[in-house]
Amino acid sequence: MTASLDAARTRTAAFRAAARIWRHGLDAMDHQSTADAARACHQPGGPSLDELHQRITADRADRASSRRAAA
């Protein structure tokens, strides 16, 4: 029983750490212009800069409306 409880606590701690890292990354990207964020995310062979710019703009708008709805 103790081993499974320890494993559950370890798993929970790992999920929380991953969520903090994800949030930190989002916050860092949100401090950039959408053009700068698109350039930072661009990978050869991946979506174009214009497509990334559109996706980032849409993502930011969705997250902003979610925050307003939650408030």
Backbone as CSV, one residue per row, in Angstrom:
resi,resn,N_x,N_y,N_z,CA_x,CA_y,CA_z,C_x,C_y,C_z
1,MET,0.831,-1.192,0.000,0.000,0.000,0.000,0.871,1.249,0.000
2,THR,1.940,1.266,0.776,2.807,2.434,0.860,3.482,2.714,-0.480
3,ALA,3.886,1.660,-1.178,4.550,1.846,-2.466,3.611,2.496,-3.468
4,SER,2.350,2.064,-3.497,1.416,2.656,-4.456,1.077,4.094,-4.066
5,LEU,1.026,4.383,-2.779,0.788,5.751,-2.322,1.972,6.639,-2.691
6,ASP,3.187,6.119,-2.504,4.380,6.869,-2.895,4.397,7.111,-4.398
7,ALA,4.024,6.108,-5.173,3.983,6.256,-6.633,2.948,7.305,-7.037
8,ALA,1.796,7.304,-6.396,0.759,8.286,-6.707,1.233,9.693,-6.364
9,ARG,1.901,9.842,-5.243,2.427,11.163,-4.853,3.497,11.628,-5.832
10,THR,4.361,10.709,-6.238,5.409,11.045,-7.200,4.797,11.464,-8.531
11,ARG,3.797,10.725,-8.986,3.117,11.038,-10.242,2.438,12.402,-10.154
12,THR,1.758,12.673,-9.038,1.086,13.959,-8.838,2.099,15.095,-8.851
13,ALA,3.222,14.905,-8.182,4.262,15.938,-8.163,4.819,16.183,-9.564
14,ALA,4.982,15.117,-10.336,5.491,15.253,-11.708,4.501,16.021,-12.581
15,PHE,3.206,15.731,-12.447,2.187,16.457,-13.216,2.175,17.934,-12.841
16,ARG,2.290,18.223,-11.557,2.302,19.625,-11.115,3.533,20.353,-11.653
17,ALA,4.680,19.694,-11.622,5.902,20.306,-12.144,5.775,20.564,-13.650
18,ALA,5.225,19.605,-14.369,5.032,19.771,-15.807,4.077,20.930,-16.097
19,ALA,3.019,21.056,-15.306,2.063,22.151,-15.493,2.730,23.500,-15.239
20,ARG,3.586,23.583,-14.223,4.306,24.837,-13.948,5.228,25.199,-15.111
21,ILE,5.923,24.217,-15.648,6.826,24.450,-16.775,6.033,24.904,-17.994
22,TRP,4.916,24.248,-18.270,4.047,24.611,-19.400,3.565,26.057,-19.238
23,ARG,3.097,26.403,-18.041,2.594,27.753,-17.769,3.710,28.785,-17.943
24,HIS,4.895,28.466,-17.461,6.030,29.372,-17.602,6.334,29.615,-19.082
25,GLY,6.299,28.566,-19.871,6.533,28.696,-21.317,5.482,29.550,-21.984
26,LEU,4.217,29.335,-21.643,3.140,30.154,-22.206,3.314,31.617,-21.824
27,ASP,3.623,31.861,-20.561,3.820,33.240,-20.107,4.970,33.900,-20.859
28,ALA,6.059,33.172,-21.047,7.215,33.722,-21.760,6.847,34.056,-23.205
29,MET,6.109,33.168,-23.859,5.699,33.419,-25.241,4.704,34.576,-25.316
30,ASP,3.850,34.712,-24.321,2.853,35.787,-24.324,3.491,37.162,-24.162
31,HIS,4.706,37.218,-23.650,5.397,38.501,-23.522,6.051,38.926,-24.830
32,GLN,6.027,38.059,-25.824,6.569,38.378,-27.143,5.429,38.813,-28.055
33,SER,5.763,39.564,-29.086,4.765,39.862,-30.105,4.403,38.552,-30.800
34,THR,3.269,38.514,-31.477,2.897,37.279,-32.175,3.903,36.952,-33.274
35,ALA,4.452,37.970,-33.921,5.457,37.723,-34.963,6.719,37.119,-34.363
36,ASP,7.176,37.663,-33.227,8.373,37.110,-32.566,8.123,35.687,-32.071
37,ALA,6.939,35.443,-31.521,6.603,34.097,-31.050,6.568,33.120,-32.221
38,ALA,6.020,33.547,-33.349,5.971,32.677,-34.535,7.384,32.345,-34.996
39,ARG,8.261,33.347,-35.025,9.650,33.085,-35.426,10.340,32.131,-34.450
40,ALA,10.053,32.276,-33.154,10.661,31.393,-32.151,10.185,29.955,-32.310
41,CYS,8.962,29.776,-32.765,8.375,28.431,-32.900,8.652,27.790,-34.253
42,HIS,9.045,28.583,-35.228,9.165,28.075,-36.599,10.245,27.010,-36.719
43,GLN,9.895,25.935,-37.392,10.826,24.843,-37.686,10.794,24.592,-39.181
44,PRO,11.945,24.410,-39.828,11.951,24.100,-41.263,11.083,22.871,-41.546
45,GLY,10.260,22.975,-42.562,9.379,21.877,-42.931,8.060,21.878,-42.171
46,GLY,7.934,22.761,-41.203,6.703,22.850,-40.417,5.769,23.901,-40.985
47,PRO,4.812,24.318,-40.186,3.878,25.355,-40.642,4.637,26.643,-40.990
48,SER,4.074,27.412,-41.913,4.690,28.670,-42.316,4.618,29.680,-41.173
49,LEU,5.428,30.729,-41.273,5.381,31.794,-40.265,3.992,32.407,-40.195
50,ASP,3.351,32.597,-41.360,2.006,33.176,-41.382,1.007,32.270,-40.657
51,GLU,1.102,30.956,-40.905,0.195,30.021,-40.228,0.446,30.008,-38.719
52,LEU,1.700,30.022,-38.315,2.018,30.067,-36.889,1.493,31.358,-36.258
53,HIS,1.661,32.469,-36.959,1.154,33.756,-36.475,-0.360,33.673,-36.250
54,GLN,-1.079,33.100,-37.203,-2.533,32.947,-37.075,-2.899,32.035,-35.906
55,ARG,-2.192,30.927,-35.760,-2.475,29.990,-34.661,-2.214,30.630,-33.300
56,ILE,-1.102,31.362,-33.193,-0.758,32.007,-31.929,-1.797,33.072,-31.588
57,THR,-2.190,33.858,-32.587,-3.208,34.887,-32.378,-4.512,34.259,-31.900
58,ALA,-4.936,33.174,-32.544,-6.173,32.492,-32.150,-6.062,31.894,-30.755
59,ASP,-4.915,31.298,-30.450,-4.712,30.700,-29.126,-4.782,31.761,-28.036
60,ARG,-4.140,32.886,-28.275,-4.164,33.960,-27.280,-5.576,34.490,-27.080
61,ALA,-6.316,34.630,-28.165,-7.697,35.110,-28.053,-8.554,34.107,-27.283
62,ASP,-8.383,32.812,-27.564,-9.149,31.775,-26.857,-8.834,31.782,-25.367
63,ARG,-7.556,31.881,-25.039,-7.180,31.882,-23.624,-7.663,33.138,-22.914
64,ALA,-7.652,34.262,-23.610,-8.136,35.513,-23.012,-9.636,35.432,-22.753
65,SER,-10.398,34.868,-23.693,-11.846,34.757,-23.486,-12.162,33.736,-22.391
66,SER,-11.345,32.698,-22.271,-11.539,31.711,-21.194,-11.301,32.343,-19.831
67,ARG,-10.267,33.182,-19.765,-9.988,33.870,-18.491,-11.117,34.827,-18.129
68,ARG,-11.650,35.537,-19.131,-12.757,36.461,-18.861,-13.999,35.682,-18.416
69,ALA,-14.269,34.546,-19.032,-15.436,33.747,-18.677,-15.303,33.180,-17.280
70,ALA,-14.068,32.858,-16.878,-13.843,32.270,-15.560,-13.918,33.330,-14.447
71,ALA,-13.713,34.571,-14.818,-13.698,35.652,-13.807,-15.068,36.030,-13.320
